[in-house]
Amino acid sequence: MKTLITNANVLDMVDEELPNVRKADILIDNNIIKKIEKDIDEEVDLKINAKNMLIMPGIVNTHTHLAMSIFRGYKDDRKLMDWLENAIFPVEDKLEPEDIYWNSYLSCLEMIRSGTTTCNDMYFGMNRTIEAIENTGLRAVVAWSITDDSIRDKLERTREYAKKYNKPNSRIKVFASPHAPYTCSPETIKLCVDLAKELNTGIHIHLSETLDEERTIKERYNKRGAEYLNDLGVLDLPVALAHGIYISDSDIEILKKIKGGISHNPISNCKLSSGICDVIKLRKNGINVGLGTDGIGSTTTLDMFEEMKTAAYLQKVNTMEPTSIKAYDILKMATIEGAKVLGLDKEIGTLEPGKKADMIFIKTDKLHLCPENDICSNIVYSANGADVDTVMIDGKVIMQNRKMINLDEKEVMRQVKKIAKRLL
């Protein structure tokens, strides 16, 4: 199927330093971008008029727990470990596979509605989360969160689904995922590393989210978290490290070598008072930094436009320097740098011929986006997820004119409300 998008203002995110916004048409053949140029004249199956739209790459959410949508607003305003141990874990123990499916489905729809086309998920019940991802059309990296309990079963599930999905042109890829340095013994992490090597895949793991976490690792192993993971071989593999708040100068020297990068989750880190990741220092040292939301329980929203704003504001106030990070830097973190964290930058993250047709259309003729003195500043500081008009993933239109295509949002909300009533 050939699709032609006309009258578009295209922000391709290709240039390293300067945004390139140009008037152009986009020709798509099945799921691949073929041309981006003016006045394309070709017979196609579908034409989309993008007048008053800015088209940019779909947003990449580098750290999620999709099935936690049920916890939105549940027992808020607590410290992280108190919230996890006394509010979240007891309910998670009661989640059924069907619950995970509907909770994940709700998160997928929320992300699509707000312009996210790719996510990196870590949870349990991965099979039902994958089912929701398949049914909504999202692109995703998915991992079964592994701790010391029931490790053999979780490793085998990871192996099973990786062999099924880690194939060329698949929208879904599977990583190995030891949950965190403080929840996994060295033996568990080594087993995950061996599995990732066997499957030729990456690793998704939490790192240095809180000071308590770093203290725990120091007390147990006389090492910092990054050193601990490095010694176990984790950092020799493609790796997505969630949070990375308490990264020392010695940690940075270790992390400079990694393939992948850090997922910065600013809203979750603020809400849980975990701290502020020094994104400026990480990026200056050549470490890829993408943006993520974390789970809905700690972030309350999967709108990555809110993450972009918060990330920018936190870095400016953390450095007391308004020029420390610019709007275009934040957009790169939300697109191409996020794709690099997940090892998907050859496929997505920019709009250029040969890449997958993952893109969003932002409606720009709105009061809060007028005037367009600087389109990148408007997107980062003024826009929100509700400004996303149309979403295309893998060459398929998933949402158009704010209407989901063949996805029943009301039924999904009905099911999640029923689950929340039963469990909460």
KESEGU-905753 format. One line per 10 residues: number of its first residue (from 1); their letters; for each residue x, y, z of C-alpha. Coordinates in nm, 2 decimals. Layout:
N
NUM	A	X/Y/Z ~ ...
This chain:
424
1	MKTLITNANV	0.00/0.00/0.00 ~ 0.13/0.35/-0.09 ~ 0.04/0.65/0.11 ~ 0.11/1.02/0.02 ~ 0.10/1.29/0.28 ~ 0.07/1.64/0.13 ~ 0.11/2.00/0.25 ~ 0.31/1.90/0.56 ~ 0.55/2.10/0.76 ~ 0.81/1.83/0.83
11	LDMVDEELPN	1.05/1.83/1.13 ~ 1.27/1.54/1.04 ~ 1.51/1.54/1.35 ~ 1.80/1.44/1.12 ~ 2.04/1.73/1.20 ~ 2.25/1.69/1.52 ~ 2.24/2.06/1.61 ~ 1.97/2.26/1.42 ~ 1.61/2.18/1.36 ~ 1.51/2.14/0.99
21	VRKADILIDN	1.15/2.23/0.93 ~ 1.05/2.23/0.57 ~ 0.73/2.22/0.35 ~ 0.72/1.88/0.19 ~ 0.52/1.58/0.09 ~ 0.60/1.23/0.23 ~ 0.56/0.91/0.02 ~ 0.53/0.59/0.22 ~ 0.54/0.24/0.06 ~ 0.38/-0.01/0.30
31	NIIKKIEKDI	0.57/0.07/0.63 ~ 0.88/0.25/0.48 ~ 0.94/0.61/0.40 ~ 1.04/0.64/0.04 ~ 1.06/1.01/-0.03 ~ 1.03/1.34/0.15 ~ 1.03/1.62/-0.10 ~ 0.81/1.89/-0.26 ~ 0.53/1.81/-0.50 ~ 0.55/1.43/-0.52
41	DEEVDLKINA	0.34/1.32/-0.81 ~ 0.27/0.95/-0.78 ~ -0.03/0.71/-0.79 ~ -0.11/0.61/-0.43 ~ -0.38/0.42/-0.24 ~ -0.43/0.68/0.03 ~ -0.38/1.06/0.04 ~ -0.36/1.26/0.37 ~ -0.38/1.63/0.36 ~ -0.16/1.76/0.64
51	KNMLIMPGIV	-0.25/2.13/0.61 ~ -0.19/2.32/0.94 ~ 0.00/2.02/1.07 ~ 0.36/1.97/1.19 ~ 0.48/1.62/1.12 ~ 0.76/1.48/1.33 ~ 0.89/1.13/1.43 ~ 0.68/0.94/1.68 ~ 0.78/0.99/2.04 ~ 0.98/0.71/2.21
61	NTHTHLAMSI	0.90/0.63/2.57 ~ 1.21/0.45/2.70 ~ 1.08/0.32/3.04 ~ 0.72/0.20/3.12 ~ 0.53/-0.04/3.33 ~ 0.21/-0.06/3.11 ~ 0.00/-0.28/3.33 ~ 0.03/-0.03/3.62 ~ -0.24/0.19/3.48 ~ -0.48/0.06/3.75
71	FRGYKDDRKL	-0.27/0.25/4.01 ~ -0.33/0.60/3.87 ~ -0.39/0.81/4.18 ~ -0.38/0.51/4.42 ~ -0.23/0.60/4.76 ~ -0.03/0.89/4.63 ~ 0.21/1.12/4.82 ~ 0.43/0.85/4.98 ~ 0.80/0.77/4.97 ~ 0.90/0.52/4.71
81	MDWLENAIFP	0.96/0.21/4.92 ~ 0.66/0.27/5.15 ~ 0.44/0.32/4.84 ~ 0.58/0.00/4.67 ~ 0.58/-0.23/4.97 ~ 0.26/-0.12/5.14 ~ 0.04/-0.01/4.85 ~ 0.15/-0.15/4.52 ~ 0.31/-0.50/4.58 ~ 0.01/-0.63/4.78
91	VEDKLEPEDI	-0.23/-0.55/4.49 ~ 0.01/-0.67/4.22 ~ 0.01/-1.01/4.38 ~ -0.36/-1.03/4.30 ~ -0.34/-0.93/3.94 ~ -0.48/-1.19/3.70 ~ -0.35/-1.23/3.34 ~ -0.68/-1.07/3.21 ~ -0.61/-0.77/3.44 ~ -0.27/-0.72/3.29
101	YWNSYLSCLE	-0.41/-0.73/2.94 ~ -0.67/-0.46/3.00 ~ -0.44/-0.24/3.21 ~ -0.18/-0.26/2.94 ~ -0.43/-0.19/2.67 ~ -0.54/0.13/2.85 ~ -0.18/0.25/2.87 ~ -0.12/0.17/2.50 ~ -0.42/0.38/2.40 ~ -0.31/0.67/2.63
111	MIRSGTTTCN	0.03/0.67/2.47 ~ -0.10/0.66/2.12 ~ -0.34/0.95/2.19 ~ -0.05/1.16/2.31 ~ 0.19/1.09/2.03 ~ 0.40/0.80/2.16 ~ 0.46/0.54/1.89 ~ 0.73/0.32/2.07 ~ 0.77/0.22/2.43 ~ 1.01/0.01/2.64
121	DMYFGMNRTI	0.81/-0.19/2.89 ~ 0.91/-0.40/3.19 ~ 0.66/-0.59/3.40 ~ 0.53/-0.94/3.46 ~ 0.26/-1.12/3.25 ~ 0.45/-1.01/2.94 ~ 0.24/-1.24/2.72 ~ -0.08/-1.04/2.79 ~ 0.10/-0.71/2.76 ~ 0.23/-0.82/2.42
131	EAIENTGLRA	-0.12/-0.91/2.32 ~ -0.24/-0.56/2.40 ~ 0.05/-0.40/2.21 ~ -0.03/-0.62/1.91 ~ -0.39/-0.53/1.91 ~ -0.33/-0.15/1.94 ~ -0.06/-0.13/1.67 ~ 0.21/0.02/1.90 ~ 0.58/-0.05/1.85 ~ 0.75/-0.18/2.16
141	VVAWSITDDS	1.04/-0.34/2.34 ~ 0.90/-0.57/2.61 ~ 1.06/-0.75/2.90 ~ 0.95/-0.98/3.18 ~ 1.07/-0.83/3.50 ~ 1.29/-1.08/3.67 ~ 1.38/-1.10/4.04 ~ 1.53/-1.38/4.25 ~ 1.19/-1.56/4.28 ~ 1.07/-1.80/4.01
151	IRDKLERTRE	1.36/-1.70/3.79 ~ 1.38/-2.02/3.59 ~ 1.02/-1.98/3.47 ~ 1.07/-1.61/3.39 ~ 1.39/-1.68/3.20 ~ 1.21/-1.95/2.99 ~ 0.92/-1.72/2.92 ~ 1.17/-1.45/2.80 ~ 1.34/-1.70/2.58 ~ 1.01/-1.82/2.43
161	YAKKYNKPNS	0.89/-1.48/2.34 ~ 1.22/-1.35/2.22 ~ 1.25/-1.64/1.97 ~ 0.89/-1.56/1.86 ~ 0.93/-1.18/1.82 ~ 1.29/-1.09/1.77 ~ 1.28/-1.11/1.40 ~ 1.34/-0.86/1.11 ~ 1.05/-0.62/1.06 ~ 0.88/-0.72/1.39
171	RIKVFASPHA	0.71/-0.43/1.57 ~ 0.78/-0.60/1.90 ~ 1.12/-0.70/2.04 ~ 1.20/-0.87/2.37 ~ 1.48/-0.78/2.61 ~ 1.60/-0.97/2.92 ~ 1.51/-0.77/3.23 ~ 1.67/-0.82/3.57 ~ 1.45/-0.58/3.77 ~ 1.72/-0.39/3.96
181	PYTCSPETIK	2.06/-0.44/4.13 ~ 1.90/-0.43/4.48 ~ 1.63/-0.69/4.39 ~ 1.85/-0.94/4.20 ~ 2.14/-1.14/4.33 ~ 2.46/-1.16/4.13 ~ 2.36/-1.52/4.02 ~ 2.02/-1.39/3.89 ~ 2.18/-1.10/3.69 ~ 2.44/-1.34/3.55
191	LCVDLAKELN	2.17/-1.57/3.43 ~ 2.00/-1.27/3.26 ~ 2.32/-1.17/3.09 ~ 2.38/-1.52/2.96 ~ 2.02/-1.53/2.83 ~ 2.06/-1.19/2.65 ~ 2.38/-1.31/2.49 ~ 2.21/-1.63/2.38 ~ 1.93/-1.44/2.23 ~ 2.14/-1.16/2.09
201	TGIHIHLSET	1.92/-0.91/2.26 ~ 1.94/-0.62/2.51 ~ 1.88/-0.57/2.88 ~ 1.63/-0.33/3.05 ~ 1.71/-0.27/3.42 ~ 1.66/0.00/3.69 ~ 1.98/0.18/3.81 ~ 2.04/0.44/4.07 ~ 1.68/0.56/4.12 ~ 1.73/0.65/4.49
211	LDEERTIKER	2.01/0.72/4.74 ~ 1.88/0.42/4.95 ~ 1.93/0.19/4.65 ~ 2.30/0.31/4.61 ~ 2.35/0.26/4.98 ~ 2.21/-0.09/4.97 ~ 2.44/-0.19/4.69 ~ 2.74/-0.04/4.87 ~ 2.66/-0.23/5.19 ~ 2.61/-0.56/5.01
221	YNKRGAEYLN	2.88/-0.56/4.75 ~ 3.11/-0.27/4.85 ~ 3.04/-0.12/4.50 ~ 2.83/0.14/4.34 ~ 2.54/0.02/4.12 ~ 2.71/0.09/3.78 ~ 3.03/-0.09/3.89 ~ 2.83/-0.38/4.02 ~ 2.64/-0.42/3.69 ~ 2.97/-0.37/3.49
231	DLGVLDLPVA	3.14/-0.64/3.68 ~ 2.86/-0.88/3.61 ~ 2.87/-0.81/3.23 ~ 2.55/-0.62/3.20 ~ 2.71/-0.31/3.05 ~ 2.88/-0.52/2.78 ~ 2.54/-0.57/2.62 ~ 2.29/-0.32/2.47 ~ 2.13/-0.18/2.78 ~ 1.85/0.06/2.88
241	LAHGIYISDS	1.91/0.19/3.23 ~ 1.61/0.34/3.39 ~ 1.65/0.66/3.60 ~ 2.03/0.70/3.66 ~ 1.98/0.98/3.91 ~ 2.28/0.92/4.14 ~ 2.55/0.87/3.88 ~ 2.90/0.96/4.00 ~ 3.20/1.07/3.79 ~ 3.34/0.72/3.82
251	DIEILKKIKG	3.01/0.58/3.71 ~ 3.02/0.80/3.40 ~ 3.36/0.66/3.31 ~ 3.21/0.32/3.32 ~ 2.89/0.42/3.13 ~ 3.08/0.59/2.85 ~ 3.13/0.25/2.68 ~ 2.77/0.13/2.68 ~ 2.55/0.06/2.38 ~ 2.21/0.20/2.47
261	GISHNPISNC	2.18/0.46/2.74 ~ 1.98/0.61/3.03 ~ 1.61/0.66/3.05 ~ 1.53/0.98/3.23 ~ 1.19/0.98/3.40 ~ 1.15/1.34/3.53 ~ 0.79/1.34/3.65 ~ 0.81/1.01/3.84 ~ 1.14/1.12/4.00 ~ 0.98/1.45/4.11
271	KLSSGICDVI	0.66/1.29/4.24 ~ 0.85/1.03/4.45 ~ 1.11/1.29/4.55 ~ 1.38/1.05/4.42 ~ 1.60/1.33/4.28 ~ 1.71/1.49/3.96 ~ 1.91/1.31/3.70 ~ 2.21/1.52/3.57 ~ 2.11/1.49/3.20 ~ 2.35/1.77/3.10
281	KLRKNGINVG	2.66/1.58/3.24 ~ 2.55/1.25/3.09 ~ 2.50/1.40/2.74 ~ 2.82/1.60/2.76 ~ 3.00/1.27/2.82 ~ 2.85/1.10/2.51 ~ 2.59/0.89/2.70 ~ 2.26/0.86/2.52 ~ 1.97/0.99/2.73 ~ 1.61/0.92/2.63
291	LGTDGIGSTT	1.29/1.01/2.81 ~ 1.05/0.78/2.99 ~ 0.74/0.80/3.20 ~ 0.78/0.51/3.44 ~ 0.45/0.35/3.54 ~ 0.13/0.54/3.57 ~ 0.12/0.49/3.95 ~ 0.42/0.71/4.00 ~ 0.39/0.94/3.70 ~ 0.00/0.96/3.67
301	TLDMFEEMKT	0.03/1.04/3.30 ~ 0.18/0.88/2.99 ~ 0.18/1.21/2.80 ~ 0.54/1.25/2.69 ~ 0.49/1.62/2.62 ~ 0.46/1.67/2.99 ~ 0.78/1.47/3.04 ~ 0.95/1.70/2.78 ~ 0.85/2.02/2.97 ~ 0.95/1.88/3.31
311	AAYLQKVNTM	1.29/1.75/3.18 ~ 1.37/2.09/3.04 ~ 1.27/2.28/3.35 ~ 1.45/2.05/3.59 ~ 1.78/2.08/3.40 ~ 1.76/2.45/3.38 ~ 1.69/2.49/3.75 ~ 1.94/2.22/3.85 ~ 2.22/2.40/3.67 ~ 2.08/2.75/3.73
321	EPTSIKAYDI	2.16/2.81/3.37 ~ 1.87/2.86/3.12 ~ 2.09/2.78/2.82 ~ 2.20/2.45/2.96 ~ 1.95/2.26/2.75 ~ 1.75/2.37/2.45 ~ 1.41/2.27/2.32 ~ 1.57/2.09/2.02 ~ 1.78/1.89/2.26 ~ 1.47/1.78/2.45
331	LKMATIEGAK	1.30/1.68/2.12 ~ 1.61/1.47/2.03 ~ 1.58/1.30/2.37 ~ 1.21/1.22/2.30 ~ 1.29/1.08/1.95 ~ 1.62/0.98/1.80 ~ 1.81/0.96/2.13 ~ 1.53/0.75/2.28 ~ 1.56/0.52/1.97 ~ 1.93/0.49/2.04
341	VLGLDKEIGT	1.87/0.39/2.40 ~ 1.66/0.10/2.26 ~ 1.89/0.02/1.97 ~ 1.62/0.11/1.72 ~ 1.78/0.42/1.57 ~ 1.84/0.25/1.23 ~ 1.46/0.20/1.21 ~ 1.29/0.50/1.38 ~ 1.36/0.83/1.56 ~ 1.40/1.05/1.25
351	LEPGKKADMI	1.20/1.10/0.93 ~ 1.41/1.00/0.63 ~ 1.39/0.76/0.34 ~ 1.45/0.40/0.44 ~ 1.32/0.43/0.79 ~ 0.99/0.30/0.93 ~ 0.69/0.53/0.89 ~ 0.64/0.61/1.25 ~ 0.52/0.97/1.27 ~ 0.28/1.20/1.44
361	FIKTDKLHLC	0.08/1.50/1.31 ~ 0.06/1.79/1.55 ~ -0.22/2.04/1.48 ~ -0.06/2.38/1.51 ~ -0.34/2.63/1.43 ~ -0.44/2.66/1.80 ~ -0.44/2.95/2.04 ~ -0.17/2.82/2.27 ~ 0.06/2.75/1.97 ~ 0.03/3.09/1.81
371	PENDICSNIV	0.24/3.26/1.69 ~ 0.51/3.02/1.56 ~ 0.82/3.21/1.65 ~ 1.01/2.89/1.72 ~ 0.83/2.57/1.64 ~ 1.06/2.35/1.86 ~ 0.99/2.58/2.16 ~ 0.62/2.56/2.09 ~ 0.63/2.18/2.09 ~ 0.83/2.14/2.41
381	YSANGADVDT	0.70/2.43/2.62 ~ 0.35/2.49/2.49 ~ 0.21/2.18/2.33 ~ 0.05/1.88/2.50 ~ -0.07/1.54/2.40 ~ -0.41/1.66/2.30 ~ -0.25/1.85/2.01 ~ -0.16/1.53/1.84 ~ -0.41/1.49/1.56 ~ -0.30/1.18/1.37
391	VMIDGKVIMQ	-0.07/0.89/1.46 ~ 0.10/0.66/1.21 ~ 0.29/0.35/1.32 ~ 0.47/0.12/1.08 ~ 0.29/0.29/0.79 ~ -0.06/0.23/0.94 ~ -0.28/0.51/1.06 ~ -0.38/0.43/1.42 ~ -0.55/0.76/1.50 ~ -0.68/1.03/1.27
401	NRKMINLDEK	-0.85/1.35/1.35 ~ -0.82/1.25/1.72 ~ -1.03/0.94/1.65 ~ -0.89/0.59/1.71 ~ -0.92/0.35/1.42 ~ -1.11/0.04/1.52 ~ -1.01/0.06/1.88 ~ -1.29/0.07/2.15 ~ -1.17/0.31/2.42 ~ -1.50/0.30/2.61
411	EVMRQVKKIA	-1.48/-0.08/2.65 ~ -1.12/-0.06/2.77 ~ -1.21/0.20/3.03 ~ -1.50/-0.01/3.14 ~ -1.28/-0.31/3.20 ~ -1.01/-0.12/3.39 ~ -1.27/0.04/3.61 ~ -1.41/-0.30/3.69 ~ -1.06/-0.43/3.78 ~ -1.00/-0.13/4.00
421	KRLL	-1.33/-0.18/4.18 ~ -1.24/-0.54/4.25 ~ -0.88/-0.49/4.37 ~ -0.86/-0.14/4.51
